[in-house]
Amino acid sequence: MTVVPHAVTAGREMVEAAMRAAVERLDPRMRRVAAYHFGWVEADGSAPRGPSGGKALRPAMALLSGRAAGADMARVVPAAVAVEFVHAFSLLHDDVMDNDRMRRHRPAAWTVFGVPAAILAGDALLALAEEVLLDRGTTGAHRAARHIAATTRKLIAGQALDLGFETRTDVSLDECTVMSMDKTAALFACSCSIGAVLAEAPNRLALALSGFGEDLGLAFQLVDDLLGIWGQPEVTGKPVLNDLRSRKKSLPVTAALGAGTPASTRLALLYSQPDPLTEPQLVEAAALIEEAGGRAWAESAADARIAAAEARLAEADIPGDVREEFLAVARFVTHRDN
């Protein structure tokens, strides 16, 4: 099991307490769905029977970005809450659109409460993200709220591209990269800078942190795509070969399809067949992606993005201890197993 760095756990209780207080503003039905999604309760409202929450990477980075600007964690907790609410909004909706039945080792919210309730809970959390920020009423709060809104537009654009890919056979690696930048890296960029924005840091600092987060976010997506094919279900919380079962045009898949090898051709035939892929065909598809170089390309690309992120961070004027904690998160992102 991958060791979680201190930066990810520091301030987690403070952020969760603020999240719980904010979720109390929702109506009882939406509050129940949100509490279940965050792992605070079981479907019947009882205490959770085991750990089921996420890694909380985005709120951790938001707190770090506040510290990079010289603010204490308490001052930028609303930024951490906001990015986690936006992330939750995206997951609640994505699970419905992708027909994913499992999330964090238990049934996805839509399978428990129904599709309409899951969609509405995501909408409620998105609105709550803005509200939590604007409660502060400062110039930094208004800038942070605009930052969240612009990021959400990118995230939605990325998801729309991802859905569009499902009906196409000619998705290029450049298009897939743009999709991943919008769908995943944009929220990482926001998370790595929004604390500094809320703390009213100079724009050059926010931009440097945003650039770091963008590269880190794409590295995260590359690793996520690898885990979606070769990850262990007992660790990832999703079925084995999950992304191949839904025939996602993920980065390693797109790289393999565009490699121009005999394995690429055989993979394209599997992906284009009208019937659901059988278990042996799923195993064959994973082997073909590896044979065509998709796995090696994704691993190399993730390493390159982390190197680029570290280079951007080296240019940022931030305290040394904060820099080291950001780098620890970057190492965690590329070496995690879930």
Phi, psi and omega per residue, in radians:
M1 nan 2.356 -3.124
T2 -1.186 2.382 3.124
V3 -1.352 2.194 -3.135
V4 -1.402 2.206 -3.110
P5 -1.210 2.753 -3.117
H6 -0.984 -0.635 -3.101
A7 -1.063 -0.494 -3.122
V8 -1.382 -0.527 -3.104
T9 -1.632 -0.412 -3.124
A10 -1.136 2.224 3.103
G11 1.433 0.005 -3.069
R12 -1.081 -0.747 -3.136
E13 -1.114 -0.676 3.133
M14 -1.116 -0.759 -3.135
V15 -1.182 -0.754 -3.128
E16 -1.117 -0.669 3.102
A17 -1.072 -0.718 3.118
A18 -1.199 -0.649 3.091
M19 -1.117 -0.784 3.134
R20 -1.069 -0.738 3.134
A21 -1.105 -0.713 -3.140
A22 -1.190 -0.721 -3.134
V23 -1.099 -0.454 3.092
E24 -1.072 -0.340 3.119
R25 -1.279 -0.340 -3.094
L26 -1.298 2.788 3.074
D27 -1.191 2.776 -3.008
P28 -0.944 -0.700 -3.109
R29 -1.157 -0.828 -3.126
M30 -1.187 -0.614 3.108
R31 -1.068 -0.691 -3.122
R32 -1.167 -0.761 3.135
V33 -1.130 -0.771 -3.128
A34 -1.105 -0.774 -3.134
A35 -1.075 -0.669 3.088
Y36 -1.152 -0.800 -3.115
H37 -1.045 -0.701 -3.122
F38 -1.360 -0.074 3.092
G39 1.458 0.277 -3.114
W40 -1.423 -0.454 -3.123
V41 -2.486 2.891 2.964
E42 -1.476 3.083 -3.076
A43 -1.049 -0.541 -3.127
D44 -1.541 0.084 3.129
G45 1.594 -0.049 3.140
S46 -1.353 2.959 -3.134
A47 -1.093 2.541 -3.124
P48 -1.089 2.491 -3.109
R49 -1.550 -0.082 3.120
G50 -3.029 2.981 3.126
P51 -1.134 2.331 -3.129
S52 -2.550 0.091 3.135
G53 -1.349 3.009 3.138
G54 -1.486 -3.020 -3.102
K55 -1.378 -0.298 3.129
A56 1.017 0.658 3.119
L57 -1.149 -0.769 -3.032
R58 -1.146 -0.814 3.059
P59 -1.099 -0.591 3.098
A60 -1.088 -0.726 3.141
M61 -1.223 -0.590 3.088
A62 -1.106 -0.734 3.098
L63 -1.122 -0.734 3.117
L64 -1.078 -0.687 -3.124
S65 -1.175 -0.559 3.037
G66 -1.150 -0.747 3.106
R67 -1.129 -0.587 3.101
A68 -1.072 -0.500 3.131
A69 -1.602 0.072 3.112
G70 1.548 0.142 3.138
A71 -1.613 2.591 3.058
D72 -1.380 2.841 -3.023
M73 -1.057 -0.702 -3.083
A74 -1.006 -0.603 -3.093
R75 -1.179 -0.529 -3.044
V76 -1.919 0.233 3.078
V77 -0.967 -0.698 3.105
P78 -0.992 -0.599 3.107
A79 -1.147 -0.722 3.127
A80 -1.137 -0.739 3.116
V81 -1.104 -0.763 -3.083
A82 -1.078 -0.794 -3.101
V83 -1.202 -0.553 3.102
E84 -1.248 -0.603 3.075
F85 -1.171 -0.701 3.093
V86 -1.129 -0.725 3.095
H87 -1.062 -0.749 3.131
A88 -1.115 -0.727 3.065
F89 -0.951 -0.806 -3.090
S90 -1.170 -0.681 -3.124
L91 -1.206 -0.749 3.132
L92 -1.037 -0.740 3.122
H93 -1.292 -0.731 -3.116
D94 -1.064 -0.721 -3.129
D95 -1.054 -0.649 3.091
V96 -1.177 -0.884 -3.069
M97 -1.155 -0.603 -3.121
D98 -1.585 -0.045 -3.097
N99 1.010 0.578 3.071
D100 -1.387 2.161 -3.046
R101 -1.655 -0.225 -3.131
M102 -2.116 2.480 3.075
R103 -2.531 2.073 3.094
R104 0.969 0.867 3.002
H105 1.261 0.260 3.065
R106 -2.669 2.943 -3.072
P107 -0.974 2.383 3.090
A108 -1.087 2.691 -3.040
A109 -0.984 -0.680 -3.079
W110 -1.153 -0.486 3.126
T111 -1.321 -0.335 -3.117
V112 -1.658 -0.811 -3.014
F113 -1.866 -0.124 -3.117
G114 1.725 2.720 -3.109
V115 -1.079 -0.848 -3.114
P116 -1.010 -0.743 -3.115
A117 -1.142 -0.700 3.136
A118 -1.149 -0.733 3.120
I119 -1.112 -0.806 -3.128
L120 -1.140 -0.639 3.108
A121 -1.127 -0.699 3.068
G122 -1.080 -0.772 3.104
D123 -1.056 -0.737 -3.116
A124 -1.105 -0.703 -3.141
L125 -1.208 -0.599 3.089
L126 -1.121 -0.778 3.100
A127 -1.116 -0.668 -3.116
L128 -1.168 -0.545 3.101
A129 -1.039 -0.802 3.105
E130 -1.134 -0.742 -3.095
E131 -1.082 -0.757 -3.116
V132 -1.072 -0.700 3.118
L133 -1.205 -0.818 -3.050
L134 -1.236 -0.250 3.053
D135 -0.983 -0.541 -3.091
R136 -1.210 -0.573 3.086
G137 1.189 0.298 -3.131
T138 -1.722 2.948 3.058
T139 -1.048 -0.735 3.112
G140 -1.091 -0.650 3.132
A141 -1.140 -0.731 3.116
H142 -1.151 -0.685 3.099
R143 -1.156 -0.694 3.131
A144 -1.148 -0.667 3.112
A145 -1.132 -0.699 3.079
R146 -1.148 -0.642 3.116
H147 -1.072 -0.785 3.112
I148 -1.102 -0.752 -3.110
A149 -1.116 -0.786 3.139
A150 -1.129 -0.676 3.118
T151 -1.129 -0.708 -3.140
T152 -1.111 -0.652 3.080
R153 -1.055 -0.749 3.114
K154 -1.130 -0.752 -3.122
L155 -1.040 -0.762 3.134
I156 -1.151 -0.696 3.100
A157 -1.065 -0.706 3.110
G158 -1.135 -0.722 3.115
Q159 -1.153 -0.659 3.105
A160 -1.100 -0.726 3.078
L161 -1.075 -0.777 -3.123
D162 -1.028 -0.764 3.114
L163 -1.141 -0.681 3.121
G164 -1.111 -0.546 3.140
F165 -1.110 -0.448 -3.050
E166 -1.093 -0.473 -3.092
T167 -1.810 0.184 -3.123
R168 -2.057 2.639 3.092
T169 -1.981 0.029 -3.021
D170 -2.080 0.586 -3.117
V171 -1.254 2.185 -3.139
S172 -1.529 2.823 3.123
L173 -1.127 -0.632 3.088
D174 -1.081 -0.761 3.117
E175 -1.106 -0.723 -3.132
C176 -1.146 -0.635 3.104
T177 -1.155 -0.752 3.092
V178 -1.042 -0.771 3.107
M179 -1.014 -0.800 -3.125
S180 -1.184 -0.621 3.089
M181 -1.077 -0.733 -3.126
D182 -1.316 -0.811 -2.997
K183 -1.279 -0.584 -3.050
T184 -2.103 -0.913 -3.015
A185 -1.141 -0.530 -3.116
A186 -1.089 -0.716 -3.140
L187 -1.283 -0.548 3.032
F188 -1.131 -0.766 3.124
A189 -1.054 -0.742 3.108
C190 -1.120 -0.799 -3.106
S191 -1.069 -0.648 -3.105
C192 -1.363 -0.108 -3.097
S193 -2.224 -0.320 -2.975
I194 -1.179 -0.530 3.070
G195 -1.121 -0.716 3.094
A196 -1.156 -0.658 3.104
V197 -1.128 -0.801 3.129
L198 -1.078 -0.630 3.134
A199 -1.406 0.046 3.096
E200 1.072 0.750 3.076
A201 -1.291 2.852 3.070
P202 -1.036 2.569 -3.115
N203 -1.005 -0.607 -3.089
R204 -1.110 -0.583 3.102
L205 -1.233 -0.814 3.133
A206 -1.034 -0.707 -3.141
L207 -1.155 -0.716 3.121
A208 -1.109 -0.749 3.137
L209 -1.199 -0.628 3.099
S210 -1.127 -0.722 3.105
G211 -1.100 -0.722 3.054
F212 -1.019 -0.820 -3.109
G213 -1.146 -0.589 3.132
E214 -1.114 -0.833 3.111
D215 -1.154 -0.698 3.112
L216 -1.095 -0.707 -3.121
G217 -1.118 -0.682 3.109
L218 -1.219 -0.633 3.049
A219 -1.074 -0.737 3.099
F220 -1.016 -0.798 -3.110
Q221 -1.139 -0.679 3.106
L222 -1.065 -0.776 3.110
V223 -1.160 -0.696 3.117
D224 -1.060 -0.723 3.118
D225 -1.128 -0.675 3.094
L226 -1.129 -0.729 3.125
L227 -1.187 -0.525 3.118
G228 -1.157 -0.301 3.104
I229 -1.866 -0.851 -2.999
W230 -1.938 0.062 3.136
G231 -1.236 2.773 3.122
Q232 -1.532 2.178 -3.077
P233 -0.975 -0.645 -3.124
E234 -1.178 -0.301 3.116
V235 -1.766 -0.776 -3.087
T236 -1.349 -0.429 -3.114
G237 1.443 0.145 3.121
K238 -2.221 2.745 -3.128
P239 -1.047 2.666 3.114
V240 -1.070 2.485 3.136
L241 0.985 0.567 -3.014
N242 -1.014 -0.793 -3.094
D243 -1.166 -0.547 3.129
L244 -1.299 -0.598 3.127
R245 -1.039 -0.671 3.117
S246 -1.610 0.073 3.104
R247 0.944 0.815 3.097
K248 -1.171 2.486 3.016
K249 -1.577 1.175 3.139
S250 -1.332 3.031 -3.076
L251 -1.075 -0.853 3.121
P252 -1.135 -0.595 3.106
V253 -1.147 -0.818 -3.126
T254 -1.118 -0.691 3.082
A255 -1.080 -0.720 -3.137
A256 -1.190 -0.737 -3.133
L257 -1.110 -0.561 -3.112
G258 -1.621 0.112 -3.056
A259 -1.333 -0.305 3.096
G260 1.264 0.484 3.137
T261 -1.862 2.911 3.049
P262 -1.003 -0.614 3.097
A263 -1.131 -0.634 3.091
S264 -1.059 -0.752 -3.129
T265 -1.124 -0.776 3.136
R266 -1.152 -0.645 3.101
L267 -1.135 -0.725 3.132
A268 -1.068 -0.691 3.119
L269 -1.126 -0.727 3.103
L270 -1.096 -0.792 -3.080
Y271 -1.179 -0.445 -3.065
S272 -1.638 -0.112 -3.118
Q273 -1.195 2.516 -3.044
P274 -1.275 -0.507 -3.075
D275 -1.441 2.694 3.062
P276 -1.004 2.531 3.133
L277 -1.264 2.352 3.072
T278 -1.341 2.939 3.133
E279 -1.044 -0.799 3.082
P280 -1.062 -0.631 3.116
Q281 -1.197 -0.602 3.079
L282 -1.115 -0.762 3.105
V283 -1.103 -0.718 3.123
E284 -1.117 -0.726 3.139
A285 -1.060 -0.756 3.119
A286 -1.073 -0.721 3.127
A287 -1.153 -0.656 3.140
L288 -1.190 -0.664 3.094
I289 -1.063 -0.743 3.134
E290 -1.181 -0.750 -3.129
E291 -1.100 -0.628 -3.127
A292 -1.406 -0.067 3.072
G293 1.651 0.099 -3.106
G294 -1.133 -0.677 -3.132
R295 -1.199 -0.825 -3.131
A296 -1.104 -0.697 3.120
W297 -1.070 -0.797 -3.103
A298 -1.126 -0.704 3.118
E299 -1.124 -0.750 3.123
S300 -1.162 -0.719 -3.139
A301 -1.131 -0.658 3.106
A302 -1.110 -0.765 3.104
D303 -1.074 -0.709 -3.134
A304 -1.139 -0.677 3.133
R305 -1.191 -0.657 3.093
I306 -1.135 -0.716 3.093
A307 -1.082 -0.703 3.109
A308 -1.152 -0.692 3.113
A309 -1.099 -0.760 3.134
E310 -1.110 -0.646 3.121
A311 -1.144 -0.705 3.109
R312 -1.130 -0.691 -3.110
L313 -1.185 -0.574 3.139
A314 -1.094 -0.448 -3.118
E315 -1.506 -0.205 -3.085
A316 -1.451 2.436 3.128
D317 -1.529 1.486 -3.111
I318 -2.341 2.784 3.115
P319 -1.040 2.566 -3.087
G320 -1.051 -0.665 -3.115
D321 -1.200 -0.603 3.104
V322 -1.196 -0.712 3.096
R323 -1.019 -0.796 -3.128
E324 -1.110 -0.636 3.128
E325 -1.236 -0.666 3.031
F326 -1.045 -0.759 -3.136
L327 -1.146 -0.604 3.088
A328 -1.122 -0.685 3.082
V329 -1.124 -0.722 3.125
A330 -1.060 -0.748 3.121
R331 -1.146 -0.666 3.117
F332 -1.094 -0.731 -3.107
V333 -1.032 -0.730 -3.061
T334 -1.542 -0.172 -3.123
H335 -2.093 0.201 -3.140
R336 -1.309 2.875 3.120
D337 -2.073 0.168 3.052
N338 -2.674 nan nan
